[in-house]
Amino acid sequence: MIKTLRGLLLCAIGLLLSLNTNAQARQLRKTDSVFVLIKQYIVTKNPDAIYNLADARFKKSIQHGDFNDFLAKELFPLGIVERLAH
């Protein structure tokens, strides 16, 4: 009986670990997809598209025009984003 319970516990732990790994992989794919979009918008110098990707809390914290000015003065002059650091 103890061996059966131990086996079930190990199976449950394995299942939980695999679910967690899948969730992390899914989140990483989402992050990578957003990075690709932002990189494209930086290359095309499209601050409006980047701002539109943001959530409501971010938009509350900075006005659209201020965001555009910041990108034009600080980010776009730096050129192309080479890679995403995880």
N, C-alpha and C positions, 0 to 999 in steps of 0.2 A: 504494500500500500504506500509506504514512504517513497519507494522508487517511482511509483506512478505519479505521486504528487510532485516529486522533484522533476520528473520529465515534463509534466504539465507546466510547472513554473518556468522551466527553461524554455519551453515553446512559447509561453506568453511573453517572456523577456525578449526572445528573438523577434517575435512579431512586433512588439513595441519599438524595438530598435530599428527594424526595417521601415515601420511607418514614419518614425522620426527622420530617418535618412531620406525617404521619399519626399517628405515635406520640405526638408532643407534643399534638396535638389530642385524641387518645383520653385521655391523662392529664389534660388540662384538663377534659374532660367528667366524668371520675371525680371530680376535685377539686370541681367545681361541684355534683355530685350529693351528695357528702358534706356540702358547705356547706349545701345546702338542708335536709338532714336535721338537721344540728346547729342551724341557725336555727329549725327547727320545734320541736326539743326545748328550745331556750332559751325560746321563746315559751310553750310549755306547762310550763316549769320541770320538765323530766324529766331530772335528772342521771344516773339509772341508764341510760337509753337512750344518752346520750352516752358514758358509761364503757364500755358494751358494744360501741361502735364501735371502741374502741381495741385495739391489738395487745397481745400478751403482754408485750413489753418495757415498754410504758407502764404496764400494770397492775402489773408488778413494781416500778416506780419510785414508785408512789403507791397507797396503800390506798383501797379503794372509799369508805369513810366519810370519809376526808380529802378526797377529790376532791369528794364531795357537799357537804361543809361549805364548801370553797373556792368552789364555784359559787354556793351559797346566799348567801354573804357578799360575794363579790367580783364575780361576773359577772351574776347575775340582777338585782341592783339597777340595773345599767346600762341595762336595757331591751332593745328590739329591735335586732338587728344589721341595719344598713341595706344594706351591700354587702360584697363580698369584694374585697380588694386583691390583685391578682396581681403 
